[in-house]
Amino acid sequence: MGLVALDEAAERARSARGPVETCLSDRVILATLYAIAGRGRPSFYGFWRELRRPIGPLPGDATMRGNMLHTHFCGICRALGIKQTIAFTSALADARREPMHGFRNPEPFPADEQRARFAEFLRETMNDRRDADRERRAARECGLRG
């Protein structure tokens, strides 16, 4: 869900002319994802700086901010070990498209199923990353013992 929130913030920044209105939750999400990743600090800081950066008078400045946000978002995904496949991008768009109604709408809404699918996709990706790390460690270990 943190990546969905960052994607929403990047989308807000693409349409804003000045610095994006950020809140404490944006900072908490970036900090939490960085704590999970444990690496890729420039991407997290760069994403925050681009959110807060005002757009200059040149016509390409808004496009540049959007491109830089996308670059830093890709770096965050890489730091988390998430491959940006078509399935990931589709799941991200589906989770972002359906707003959460929270307690205002007591009826069940279809976004729960999409969010559950996205969470399962992330879980599988993280499991793949963990398995790949184990294989790399096992390959580095010396087979000769004793």
Salt bridges, closest charged atoms under 4 A:
ASP7 OD2 - ARG96 NE 2.59
GLU11 OE1 - ARG14 NH1 2.96
GLU11 OE1 - ARG96 NH1 3.96
ASP26 OD2 - ARG12 NH2 3.34
GLU50 OE1 - ARG53 NE 3.01
ASP94 OD1 - ARG97 NH1 2.94
ASP94 OD2 - ARG117 NH2 3.68
GLU113 OE2 - ARG117 NH1 3.55
GLU120 OE1 - ARG123 NH1 2.45
ASP131 OD1 - ARG134 NH1 3.98
ASP133 OD1 - ARG136 NH2 2.12
GLU141 OE1 - ARG145 NH2 3.44
